[in-house]
């Protein structure tokens, strides 16, 4: 009799624990659903919210955009605190001489065409980039996952430095604006194609940021420290092509989409032309 009572008690305890577990899962599910609904209302027009809610989930979490943001922040803190050169507000000797910064006279160090994204020219520069890439990147990654968002982001970073090396060949490049603008370009094209009113807000934001970049490039005259704005444009074009294709397919039959191959071929042609230009034709060679 005692054994039966103990078994019954153990069974009831186990059942209670299972009930608590199910309740916790339901509460967690409701919190995630509320989060996704808030994100969809902020990012998307009403006709697209249902598709987003069907595909959005936190498994896996948005690892890429969070990790890349933490690395960028870490590099900024390193140059601002451990190598203090007034980087809190502007360019300084530390980041100007950094092995990460893209500089036209260092083009043979090919990693600089990507590594420049980790170096920022002041607090306002890194804060603007991080806020935008987190606000756009996290919701995008919840649906499209890290590989797709990472591909678009890195395509924008590389397109930004390559475009700058062609159209502004004497200027350096710092900051993650190429990647940020790739995310913005993909989102912007979605908004335009879907006739979403948020495209106007994105246009205003882009115009303000580009205006600041132009001011920093042409109005502020720091000898030997000209920073290109062309990376913004290059990243934006990458986003409006490759990013748009990635962000409208929801991972469905992407390789069968002719737009995907058209964008990939176009990007490869641009990449090869940029390499040839930098090796043989760039005026910065002199």
C-alpha positions in Angstrom: 0.0 0.0 0.0 2.8 2.4 0.9 4.6 1.7 -2.4 1.3 2.5 -4.3 0.9 5.8 -2.4 4.5 6.8 -3.2 4.1 5.9 -6.8 0.9 7.9 -7.0 2.6 10.9 -5.3 5.5 10.7 -7.7 3.1 10.5 -10.7 1.2 13.6 -9.5 4.4 15.5 -8.9 5.6 14.6 -12.4 2.3 15.6 -13.9 2.4 18.9 -12.1 5.9 19.6 -13.4 4.8 18.8 -16.9 1.9 21.1 -16.5 4.2 23.9 -15.3 6.5 23.3 -18.3 3.6 23.5 -20.7 2.4 26.7 -19.0 5.9 28.2 -19.3 6.1 27.3 -23.0 2.7 28.9 -23.6 3.8 32.1 -21.9 7.1 32.1 -23.8 5.2 31.5 -27.0 2.8 34.4 -26.3 5.7 36.8 -25.6 7.4 35.8 -28.8 4.1 36.2 -30.7 3.6 39.7 -29.2 7.2 40.6 -30.1 6.8 39.5 -33.7 3.5 41.3 -34.1 5.1 44.6 -32.8 8.0 44.1 -35.3 5.6 43.4 -38.2 3.6 46.5 -37.4 6.7 48.6 -37.4 8.4 47.2 -40.5 5.7 46.1 -42.9 2.4 47.2 -44.5 -0.7 45.3 -43.4 -0.8 43.0 -46.4 2.6 41.6 -45.7 2.3 41.1 -41.9 0.6 37.7 -42.2 3.5 36.3 -44.3 6.0 37.7 -41.8 4.2 36.2 -38.8 4.0 32.8 -40.5 7.8 32.6 -41.0 9.3 34.6 -38.1 10.8 32.6 -35.3 13.6 33.0 -32.7 15.2 29.6 -33.5 17.9 30.2 -34.4 18.2 33.7 -32.9 19.5 36.6 -34.9 23.2 35.7 -34.2 24.9 37.3 -37.2 23.7 40.9 -36.8 24.2 40.8 -33.1 27.7 39.4 -33.3 28.8 41.8 -36.1 27.5 44.7 -34.1 29.4 43.6 -30.9 32.7 43.2 -32.9 32.3 46.7 -34.4 31.5 48.1 -31.0 34.5 46.3 -29.5 36.9 47.7 -32.2 35.6 51.2 -31.7 36.1 51.0 -27.9 39.6 49.6 -28.4 40.6 52.6 -30.5 38.7 55.1 -28.4 39.8 53.9 -24.9 43.0 51.9 -25.3 44.4 53.9 -28.2 42.9 57.3 -27.3 43.2 59.6 -30.4 40.0 61.7 -29.9 38.0 59.0 -31.7 35.0 59.8 -29.6 34.1 62.6 -32.0 36.2 62.4 -35.2 39.0 60.7 -37.1 42.3 60.3 -35.2 45.7 58.9 -35.8 44.8 55.6 -34.3 42.1 54.6 -36.8 43.8 56.4 -39.7 46.8 54.2 -39.2 44.8 51.1 -38.4 45.5 47.9 -40.5 41.7 47.6 -40.8 41.0 51.0 -42.5 40.7 51.0 -46.3 43.3 53.4 -47.8 43.9 53.7 -51.5 47.7 53.4 -51.1 47.2 50.1 -49.3 45.0 48.5 -51.9 47.3 45.5 -52.2 46.3 44.5 -48.7 43.0 43.0 -49.9 41.5 42.4 -46.5 41.0 46.1 -46.1 38.2 46.0 -48.6 36.1 44.2 -45.9 37.8 45.0 -42.6 37.1 48.8 -42.9 33.6 48.0 -41.7 35.0 47.5 -38.1 36.5 51.0 -37.9 34.2 54.1 -37.3 35.0 57.8 -37.3 33.4 58.8 -34.1 30.5 58.2 -31.7 27.8 59.6 -34.1 29.1 57.4 -36.9 29.0 54.1 -35.0 25.8 54.8 -33.2 24.0 55.6 -36.4 25.2 52.5 -38.1 24.5 50.2 -35.1 21.0 51.5 -34.5 20.0 51.1 -38.1 21.5 47.6 -38.6 20.0 46.3 -35.3 16.5 47.9 -36.0 16.5 46.4 -39.6 18.8 43.4 -39.2 17.2 41.7 -36.3 13.7 41.5 -37.8 15.1 40.5 -41.2 17.2 37.8 -39.6 14.2 36.4 -37.7 12.6 35.6 -41.0 15.6 35.1 -43.4 18.1 33.8 -40.9 21.8 34.6 -40.6 23.1 33.2 -43.9 20.9 35.4 -46.1 21.2 38.5 -44.0 25.0 38.0 -43.7 25.3 37.5 -47.5 23.5 40.8 -48.2 25.4 42.7 -45.5 28.8 41.5 -46.7 27.9 42.0 -50.3 27.1 45.6 -49.4 30.4 46.1 -47.5 32.5 44.8 -50.4 30.5 46.7 -53.0 30.9 49.9 -50.9 34.7 49.7 -50.8 35.0 48.6 -54.5 32.7 51.4 -55.6 34.7 53.9 -53.6 38.0 52.6 -55.1 36.6 53.3 -58.6 34.6 56.5 -58.2 36.5 58.2 -55.3 39.9 56.6 -55.7 41.9 58.9 -53.5 39.8 58.6 -50.4 39.8 56.2 -47.5 36.8 54.2 -46.3 35.7 53.5 -42.7 32.5 52.3 -41.1 29.9 49.7 -41.8 27.7 51.9 -43.9 28.0 49.7 -46.9 26.5 46.8 -45.0 23.8 48.9 -43.4 22.8 50.5 -46.7 22.5 47.0 -48.2 19.9 46.1 -45.6 18.2 49.4 -46.1 18.3 49.0 -49.9 16.7 45.6 -49.7 14.0 46.8 -47.4 13.4 50.0 -49.4 12.9 48.0 -52.6 10.4 45.8 -50.9 8.5 48.8 -49.7 8.5 50.5 -53.1 7.4 47.3 -55.0 4.6 46.8 -52.4 3.6 50.4 -52.5 4.3 50.8 -48.8 4.2 54.3 -47.4 7.3 53.6 -45.2 9.4 54.0 -48.3 9.2 57.7 -47.8 10.5 57.4 -44.3 13.4 55.3 -45.5 14.2 57.8 -48.2 14.3 60.6 -45.7 16.6 58.7 -43.4 18.9 57.8 -46.3 18.9 61.4 -47.5 19.9 62.7 -44.1 22.7 60.1 -43.6 24.1 60.7 -47.1 24.0 64.4 -46.5 26.0 64.0 -43.4 28.5 61.8 -45.3 28.8 64.5 -48.0 29.4 67.1 -45.4 32.1 65.1 -43.8 33.7 64.4 -47.2 33.6 67.9 -48.8 33.1 70.5 -46.1 35.3 69.3 -43.2 38.8 69.7 -44.5 41.2 67.5 -42.4 44.5 67.3 -44.2 45.1 63.8 -45.5 41.9 62.5 -44.0 39.3 62.4 -46.8 36.7 59.7 -46.1 34.6 58.5 -49.0 30.8 58.7 -49.1 30.6 56.4 -52.1 30.4 53.3 -49.9 26.9 54.3 -48.9 25.8 54.3 -52.6 27.6 51.0 -53.4 26.1 49.3 -50.5 22.6 50.6 -51.3 22.8 49.4 -54.9 23.9 46.0 -53.6 20.9 45.9 -51.3 18.4 47.0 -54.0 19.5 44.2 -56.2 20.9 41.2 -54.2 19.1 42.2 -51.0 15.8 42.7 -52.7 16.0 39.2 -54.3 16.9 37.5 -51.0 14.3 39.4 -49.0 11.4 38.7 -51.3 11.9 34.9 -51.8 11.6 33.8 -48.1 14.1 31.0 -48.9 11.7 29.5 -51.5 13.2 28.3 -54.8 15.9 31.1 -54.7 18.1 29.2 -57.1 15.2 28.9 -59.6 14.6 32.6 -59.6 16.1 34.3 -62.7 16.4 37.6 -60.8 18.8 35.9 -58.4 21.2 34.8 -61.2 20.9 38.1 -62.9 22.0 39.9 -59.7 24.8 37.4 -59.0 26.2 37.6 -62.5 26.0 41.4 -62.4 27.8 41.5 -59.0 30.5 39.2 -60.3 31.0 41.4 -63.4 31.3 44.5 -61.2 33.7 42.7 -58.9 36.0 41.6 -61.7 35.9 45.1 -63.3 36.8 46.6 -59.9 39.7 44.2 -59.5 41.1 45.0 -63.0 40.6 48.7 -62.4 42.5 48.7 -59.1 45.3 46.6 -60.4 45.9 48.3 -63.8 43.8 51.5 -64.2 43.4 53.3 -60.9 44.8 56.9 -60.9 45.9 56.2 -57.3 48.6 53.9 -58.8 50.7 57.0 -59.6 
